Amino acid sequence: MSMQADLAILERAAESRGKILRAEGDRAGERLGALVLTFDVGRVLVVSSEEGLVIEHISDPAGMPDGLAVLDDEEPWWRLLGQPLTAAWPGGVEEGVGARGLGSLMVLKLRFREESENPRVVQLEATGASIRVSLEGV
């Protein structure tokens, strides 16, 4: 799947202002092997590969990885539950600028809440076989 197809899943969630309902990972902490984000408009799986982050839509709960733990009380997710996703873009590219011509997706930024509503930006970074999760500005 191309980076643009990967991003399109999250861009559609942002366009519809999908609210994040749950975050799940294969382990707690800032480094995860798999991350599942459940929005009121759908569910996405984020994993890290040699080529960078891979994002997939999960239409059937049976397609979720085994051994996931709920991260709702973990940083940064507890700050974001119930908030709308308002933008998704590759790191290193200005928000709202197209990512055409870029290679792999190594860093992904997700903005929750509108600019006028104290937005929070979560950064997902591919680091080998894991994903590093951080909240910008904290």
N, C-alpha and C positions, 0 to 999 in steps of 0.2 A: 504494500500500500504506500502511496506517495505521501510526502509530508503535507501537501495541500489537501489530500483526502483526509488525512489524520486530523488536521486542523479544522476542516469543514464540520466535523462532528461537534466540536466545541463551539465553533462560530455560530452554528444553528442554535445551540443551547443559549448562547449569549443573546442572539437576536430575539429569541422568545422570552428572555429574562428568566430562564430556568432557575429555580431556587434550589440550592444545595440542601439535601435532606440527610445525607449520611456519607461518611468517608470510611473506607475499610482498607486495611493493608495486611500484608503477610507477616508483618512484625511492627512493633511500636518504635517510635523514635524518628529521627530526621532522615534516616536512610531506609528505603523500602525496596523490596524486589518487585512488588506489584501493588498498585493502588487502584481501587475502584471508587469512583465518585458517583453517587446516586443523586440525580436531580429530579424535580417533579415532572420533567419532560423526557427522562430517560436515564440510562446508566452507561458509564464509560469505564473501560479498563485502560490503565496506563502502565506499560512495562518498559524496561530499558533493554536495548540490544546493542550489538557492536555498531550499528548504524545510527544509534540515538534513541530517542523516545518513540514508542509505537503506541498509538491511541486507537482503540477499537470500541465500537458500539456493542453493548451486550443486550440483546433483545430477549434472551431466555436466561433466567437465573441459573440454569444448569450449566451455562457457559462460563460461570465465574470460577476463578481458581479456588482450589481447596485451601483450607487453613487460614481463612481471612479473619482478622480481628477487627472489631469496631473501634474506630479512632476518634469518635465524636468528642471525647474528653481530652484529646491530645492537642498540642499546639501544631498548627494554627487553626485546626478545624473547629474547635469549640467556639472560636470567635466568629465563625462564618456561617454556621448552620442556620438555615432559614433565609439567608441573604441571596439575592439574585446574582448570577454570573452576568456581567455586563460587557466583558471583552476577553478575547483569547488571542495571543500573538506570540511569535517566536522571539526568544531573547536575542538581543543584539539588533533588533529591528524596532524602529519606533512604532508605538501603538498606532494601529490604524493604517500602517503602510503595508502594502502587499508583500508577500514573501516569495514572489516569483523568482526563480533562478537560484534560490538557496538550496544547499544540499540537504544534509540530514538535519533533523530537529533535535538539537542537543539541549536546548533550554526552552521551556515553555512558561509563559506568564499568563496567569488567570486573574482578572480583576473582578472583585465582588463589590457591589454597590456602585452607584453613579458617582461621577466626579464631585458633585455638589453634596454628597452624603457620606463624607469621610471614607473613601474607598480603601479597600485592602487588596494588595497584590500578592498572590502566592506564586513563588517560582519553583518549578519542577526542573531539575537538572539531571541529565543522564551522566552517571559516574560509573562506567563499566557496567556491571550487572545490577546496579542499584540506582534508585532515584533519590536524589537529595531534595527534601522539601524545606522551603524557608518562606518566611513572611517578610516582605520588604518593608523597611522603615521601622522595624521593631528591634 
